[in-house]
Amino acid sequence: MRHPVRLGIALTVVLATSACSAAAGGSSQDHEPAATAAGRATTLTSCGRQLAFEGPPRRAVALDQASTEILLELGLQERMAGTANLKTKIPAKYEAAYAKVPVIAPKIATSEQVRSATPDFVVAGSADLYTKDRAGTREELDAVKVPTFVSAVDCPLQNEPGKSAFDLLFADYENLGKAFGADEPAHKLAAEQRAAVAAAGETAAKVKDQPTVVYLYSVFNGMPYVAGKTGLPSEMSRIVGAKNAFDDVNEDWPEVSWEEVARRNPDFIVIGDLSERGRPGDSAAEKRDTMARHPVISKLDAVRTDKIIEVPGIELDPSVRSVHALELLAAGMRDLGHVR
């Protein structure tokens, strides 16, 4: 839709009587929300916009899978009126909770689909989901008194010196917990993942001669898409003591040539397995086969000696799952002999 969002009925923020209690291991999706103060008013800032809540949201809409899984991890499925844009299968631990959430769009939601869910809060992992031909602009939604949240990781306003992508991701947990009155599980999740990042960071002190790595995310029309400087993998590399070979490209996932990959001659390669997405060339096996058949790439030492680490592709973009990819990276570097 290319017109301002006009909701057919008034959108109300319903006061909640409960918030979430986290389960052991960081997931709270199977637990009933814990009591919270009725009528709790809250304000927070999301990507330059102040959001005001008269009470915890009861009809939240998540515009992408990353946002959906954070809310499910915090046990907020009962507060969700919709989800959209699922790229891969929902992990087994979220399946029961996810089944309770209406899917308003299998792909990117339009403003009409968002409107039909009558939300009192809209959450997105990236700012580009808020456009006139998608969910509607933040200004349009603000005009009908629907607060909109953008992940701090995708907000240039929050790229503060000394703040890593993981710091910003954990700030998302805390802010969403504040909005929903789910502070305790949000603090618990952030603390657990901070500890996991710190544990992965212990690898850096034991790394031999900082190795270089290429992150192969996808292959489209025969061309590789790799992690650039602004993507989460560059931060992952820094944490574990490696160097992203394409740190000089100021993009998240730039298209490059196979010849340029070969010229940079990485010590090892991380393959993002996107087989659940189902496009040609998405699976780790297809990417391996492509490299093995390529007349130049096949001669790289990293390919010839199988210095390859496979991780779920979706975990290479900021989400509640990203810490798992970081752990796989640290373990893979140990297995490949890059760590003392």
LUMMIKOL-394523 format. One record per residue (C-alpha): y negated, x, z negated; residue number from 1. Coordinates in steps of 0.001 Angstrom, whole numbers. Example, Ala and Ser with C-alpha at 12.3 -4.5 7.8 and 13.67 -1.06 7.14 Angstrom:
BEGIN
{{4500, 12300, -7800}, 1},
{{1060, 13670, -7140}, 2},
***
This chain:
BEGIN
{{0, 0, 0}, 1},
{{-3492, 1212, 858}, 2},
{{-5359, -1246, -1331}, 3},
{{-6291, -1022, -5015}, 4},
{{-3614, -2241, -7381}, 5},
{{-4262, -5814, -8514}, 6},
{{-1829, -7052, -11073}, 7},
{{-1037, -10722, -10840}, 8},
{{-710, -11093, -14594}, 9},
{{-2434, -9336, -17428}, 10},
{{-762, -6152, -18587}, 11},
{{-481, -5970, -22332}, 12},
{{428, -3203, -24694}, 13},
{{2938, -4715, -27108}, 14},
{{3114, -3251, -30585}, 15},
{{6421, -1595, -31275}, 16},
{{8266, -1717, -34528}, 17},
{{10346, 1322, -33911}, 18},
{{10491, 4841, -32521}, 19},
{{13303, 7194, -31766}, 20},
{{15681, 9198, -33853}, 21},
{{17201, 12198, -32148}, 22},
{{20922, 12776, -32090}, 23},
{{22570, 16041, -32990}, 24},
{{22335, 18433, -30077}, 25},
{{18880, 17182, -29053}, 26},
{{19774, 13894, -27361}, 27},
{{18872, 10543, -28911}, 28},
{{19771, 8122, -26156}, 29},
{{22597, 6471, -28087}, 30},
{{20588, 5829, -31242}, 31},
{{18429, 2901, -32316}, 32},
{{14730, 3684, -32682}, 33},
{{13553, 4408, -36231}, 34},
{{10782, 2421, -37924}, 35},
{{7181, 3213, -37111}, 36},
{{3870, 1857, -38366}, 37},
{{2943, -1463, -36765}, 38},
{{-303, -1415, -34827}, 39},
{{-429, 2369, -34629}, 40},
{{-3360, 3313, -32381}, 41},
{{-3030, 6612, -30560}, 42},
{{-5034, 8646, -28085}, 43},
{{-4022, 11685, -26066}, 44},
{{-5242, 13579, -23023}, 45},
{{-3188, 13897, -19856}, 46},
{{-4512, 16061, -17019}, 47},
{{-8174, 15474, -17747}, 48},
{{-7897, 11782, -18578}, 49},
{{-7974, 10349, -22083}, 50},
{{-5285, 7751, -22727}, 51},
{{-5623, 5137, -25468}, 52},
{{-2734, 3116, -26886}, 53},
{{-3220, 215, -29281}, 54},
{{482, 484, -30073}, 55},
{{3579, 2247, -28687}, 56},
{{4318, 1284, -25056}, 57},
{{7063, -1273, -24519}, 58},
{{7099, -1463, -20686}, 59},
{{6878, 2112, -19440}, 60},
{{7614, 2975, -15804}, 61},
{{8821, 6480, -14896}, 62},
{{8011, 7446, -11306}, 63},
{{10541, 10258, -10927}, 64},
{{13825, 11553, -12243}, 65},
{{12307, 14279, -14415}, 66},
{{10135, 11778, -16290}, 67},
{{13013, 9316, -16560}, 68},
{{15334, 11880, -18129}, 69},
{{12737, 13018, -20666}, 70},
{{12271, 9424, -21822}, 71},
{{16036, 8917, -21969}, 72},
{{16455, 12143, -23930}, 73},
{{13957, 10774, -26447}, 74},
{{15956, 7550, -26709}, 75},
{{13258, 5365, -25147}, 76},
{{15350, 3378, -22662}, 77},
{{14582, 103, -24485}, 78},
{{10876, 779, -23881}, 79},
{{11285, 1288, -20114}, 80},
{{10514, -1410, -17549}, 81},
{{11404, 696, -14545}, 82},
{{12457, 3961, -12957}, 83},
{{12272, 5301, -9408}, 84},
{{12913, 8247, -7101}, 85},
{{16344, 9358, -8294}, 86},
{{17284, 12575, -6443}, 87},
{{20656, 13372, -7962}, 88},
{{23168, 11733, -10259}, 89},
{{22090, 10981, -13801}, 90},
{{23994, 13269, -16231}, 91},
{{26918, 11630, -17988}, 92},
{{25184, 11756, -21375}, 93},
{{22388, 9520, -20051}, 94},
{{24497, 7070, -18026}, 95},
{{24742, 4299, -20639}, 96},
{{21037, 4489, -21455}, 97},
{{20041, 4691, -17778}, 98},
{{22050, 1551, -17009}, 99},
{{19613, -402, -19205}, 100},
{{16585, 586, -17118}, 101},
{{15642, -1441, -13998}, 102},
{{15416, 621, -10804}, 103},
{{12203, -549, -9150}, 104},
{{12592, 1788, -6155}, 105},
{{15437, 4064, -5023}, 106},
{{12880, 6461, -3517}, 107},
{{9157, 6896, -4217}, 108},
{{7692, 3710, -5714}, 109},
{{4798, 1872, -4068}, 110},
{{1964, 243, -5987}, 111},
{{3509, -3155, -5254}, 112},
{{6820, -2078, -6823}, 113},
{{5025, -613, -9838}, 114},
{{2964, -3807, -10162}, 115},
{{6092, -5975, -10140}, 116},
{{7350, -4192, -13287}, 117},
{{4173, -5152, -15237}, 118},
{{3978, -1764, -16972}, 119},
{{1882, -845, -19975}, 120},
{{2308, 2901, -19306}, 121},
{{3208, 4920, -16182}, 122},
{{4685, 8421, -16422}, 123},
{{5050, 10975, -13605}, 124},
{{6179, 14563, -13327}, 125},
{{3758, 15297, -10483}, 126},
{{230, 14176, -9664}, 127},
{{1044, 13483, -6007}, 128},
{{2952, 10335, -6980}, 129},
{{-401, 8720, -7838}, 130},
{{-1819, 8002, -4384}, 131},
{{-2923, 4802, -2638}, 132},
{{224, 4716, -509}, 133},
{{2504, 5508, -3455}, 134},
{{2149, 4193, -7017}, 135},
{{-1614, 3762, -6713}, 136},
{{-4253, 6190, -7888}, 137},
{{-4816, 6891, -11559}, 138},
{{-8260, 5311, -11192}, 139},
{{-6732, 2122, -9783}, 140},
{{-4244, 1869, -12609}, 141},
{{-6899, 2704, -15173}, 142},
{{-8996, -185, -13814}, 143},
{{-6246, -2621, -14844}, 144},
{{-5889, -849, -18206}, 145},
{{-2588, 879, -17480}, 146},
{{-2581, 4454, -18904}, 147},
{{-1101, 7084, -16586}, 148},
{{566, 10329, -17618}, 149},
{{980, 13468, -15479}, 150},
{{3161, 16364, -16585}, 151},
{{1046, 19246, -17840}, 152},
{{3172, 21540, -15675}, 153},
{{1699, 19932, -12541}, 154},
{{-1889, 19832, -13795}, 155},
{{-4139, 22749, -12779}, 156},
{{-6522, 21742, -15583}, 157},
{{-3900, 22767, -18111}, 158},
{{-2973, 26162, -16691}, 159},
{{-4444, 27918, -19706}, 160},
{{-4126, 31695, -20120}, 161},
{{-1079, 32505, -22198}, 162},
{{534, 29098, -21582}, 163},
{{3836, 29325, -19728}, 164},
{{5383, 26542, -17672}, 165},
{{7859, 25987, -20503}, 166},
{{4997, 25733, -23022}, 167},
{{3454, 23005, -20875}, 168},
{{6787, 21222, -20504}, 169},
{{7282, 21208, -24261}, 170},
{{3723, 19886, -24655}, 171},
{{4830, 16949, -22468}, 172},
{{7599, 16153, -24949}, 173},
{{5144, 16236, -27845}, 174},
{{2554, 14081, -26074}, 175},
{{5081, 11500, -24930}, 176},
{{6501, 11415, -28438}, 177},
{{2992, 10796, -29761}, 178},
{{2374, 7966, -27285}, 179},
{{5625, 6186, -28148}, 180},
{{5574, 6848, -31875}, 181},
{{8633, 9031, -31335}, 182},
{{7204, 12195, -32866}, 183},
{{10325, 13285, -34715}, 184},
{{12752, 13409, -31754}, 185},
{{10027, 14934, -29564}, 186},
{{9375, 17716, -32095}, 187},
{{13126, 18277, -32445}, 188},
{{13668, 18507, -28684}, 189},
{{10738, 20893, -28219}, 190},
{{11924, 23102, -31102}, 191},
{{15488, 23278, -29772}, 192},
{{14338, 24188, -26286}, 193},
{{11847, 26754, -27560}, 194},
{{14733, 28381, -29404}, 195},
{{16821, 28366, -26191}, 196},
{{13977, 30027, -24271}, 197},
{{13635, 32645, -27006}, 198},
{{17374, 33333, -26893}, 199},
{{17271, 33772, -23106}, 200},
{{14292, 36071, -23574}, 201},
{{16392, 38475, -25612}, 202},
{{17995, 39423, -22298}, 203},
{{14753, 41051, -21115}, 204},
{{14906, 43813, -23729}, 205},
{{18349, 44827, -22463}, 206},
{{17725, 44675, -18706}, 207},
{{18338, 47783, -16627}, 208},
{{15562, 48574, -14127}, 209},
{{13949, 45174, -13549}, 210},
{{16078, 43581, -10778}, 211},
{{14565, 41451, -8025}, 212},
{{15831, 37966, -7274}, 213},
{{15442, 35412, -4494}, 214},
{{15866, 31741, -5420}, 215},
{{17300, 29866, -2439}, 216},
{{16451, 26222, -3039}, 217},
{{17229, 24600, 293}, 218},
{{17903, 25271, 3956}, 219},
{{16199, 22852, 6357}, 220},
{{16475, 23123, 10134}, 221},
{{18057, 26519, 9563}, 222},
{{15090, 27876, 7594}, 223},
{{15253, 28914, 3924}, 224},
{{12979, 27523, 1233}, 225},
{{12603, 29891, -1702}, 226},
{{10778, 30004, -5028}, 227},
{{7190, 31199, -4759}, 228},
{{4771, 32343, -7427}, 229},
{{3813, 28914, -8780}, 230},
{{7328, 27516, -9212}, 231},
{{9211, 27479, -12500}, 232},
{{11706, 30184, -11344}, 233},
{{8973, 32833, -11486}, 234},
{{8543, 32048, -15180}, 235},
{{12326, 32066, -15664}, 236},
{{12465, 35508, -14054}, 237},
{{9766, 36875, -16340}, 238},
{{11557, 35533, -19425}, 239},
{{14863, 37253, -18598}, 240},
{{13327, 40487, -17309}, 241},
{{13785, 40004, -13573}, 242},
{{11171, 39733, -10800}, 243},
{{10940, 36932, -8286}, 244},
{{10888, 38672, -4891}, 245},
{{8395, 36096, -3535}, 246},
{{5925, 36245, -6405}, 247},
{{3201, 37087, -3905}, 248},
{{3412, 33673, -2222}, 249},
{{1151, 31172, -4003}, 250},
{{3367, 28104, -3533}, 251},
{{6196, 26417, -5420}, 252},
{{8805, 26350, -2619}, 253},
{{7525, 28036, 549}, 254},
{{9443, 28102, 3807}, 255},
{{10131, 31710, 4817}, 256},
{{12289, 33447, 7411}, 257},
{{15720, 34919, 6825}, 258},
{{14342, 38209, 8121}, 259},
{{11704, 38184, 5376}, 260},
{{14383, 37541, 2746}, 261},
{{16301, 40520, 4133}, 262},
{{13186, 42695, 4134}, 263},
{{12725, 42048, 415}, 264},
{{16382, 42936, -178}, 265},
{{16872, 41277, -3588}, 266},
{{19259, 42708, -6154}, 267},
{{20742, 39244, -6579}, 268},
{{20301, 35702, -5283}, 269},
{{20131, 32414, -7184}, 270},
{{21360, 29427, -5191}, 271},
{{20186, 25950, -6106}, 272},
{{23113, 23577, -5590}, 273},
{{21726, 20269, -4303}, 274},
{{25022, 18843, -3065}, 275},
{{24391, 15516, -4814}, 276},
{{21271, 15038, -2688}, 277},
{{23561, 15087, 316}, 278},
{{21383, 16553, 3063}, 279},
{{22849, 19056, 5532}, 280},
{{22727, 22544, 4025}, 281},
{{22130, 21305, 465}, 282},
{{25350, 22420, -1196}, 283},
{{25874, 25886, -2637}, 284},
{{28928, 26301, -379}, 285},
{{26867, 25582, 2744}, 286},
{{24174, 28035, 1680}, 287},
{{26765, 30727, 1057}, 288},
{{28296, 30046, 4462}, 289},
{{24901, 30209, 6178}, 290},
{{24145, 33589, 4620}, 291},
{{27618, 34949, 5401}, 292},
{{27202, 34007, 9081}, 293},
{{23637, 35225, 9511}, 294},
{{23532, 38521, 11424}, 295},
{{20884, 40028, 9135}, 296},
{{21348, 38346, 5753}, 297},
{{25099, 38930, 5804}, 298},
{{24422, 42675, 5622}, 299},
{{22487, 42479, 2348}, 300},
{{24259, 44096, -580}, 301},
{{23666, 40969, -2676}, 302},
{{25548, 38881, -96}, 303},
{{28292, 41400, 715}, 304},
{{29122, 41988, -2957}, 305},
{{28638, 38371, -4036}, 306},
{{25728, 39048, -6383}, 307},
{{24992, 35340, -6422}, 308},
{{24332, 32933, -9291}, 309},
{{24694, 29190, -8713}, 310},
{{22636, 26689, -10703}, 311},
{{21983, 22956, -10251}, 312},
{{19039, 22776, -7859}, 313},
{{17250, 20015, -9762}, 314},
{{17066, 22272, -12817}, 315},
{{14825, 24722, -10939}, 316},
{{11995, 22181, -11083}, 317},
{{10433, 21424, -14490}, 318},
{{12496, 18899, -16427}, 319},
{{14410, 18429, -19642}, 320},
{{17308, 20215, -17867}, 321},
{{15419, 23398, -16916}, 322},
{{16387, 25293, -20063}, 323},
{{20015, 24984, -18940}, 324},
{{19205, 26760, -15654}, 325},
{{17445, 29484, -17647}, 326},
{{20583, 29959, -19751}, 327},
{{22711, 30174, -16581}, 328},
{{20322, 32782, -15186}, 329},
{{20517, 34950, -18303}, 330},
{{24317, 34670, -18424}, 331},
{{24619, 35400, -14696}, 332},
{{22522, 38537, -15006}, 333},
{{24852, 39763, -17755}, 334},
{{27899, 39001, -15593}, 335},
{{26382, 40902, -12644}, 336},
{{25785, 43986, -14779}, 337},
{{21982, 43867, -14919}, 338},
{{21977, 43779, -18717}, 339},
{{23022, 46644, -21002}, 340},
***
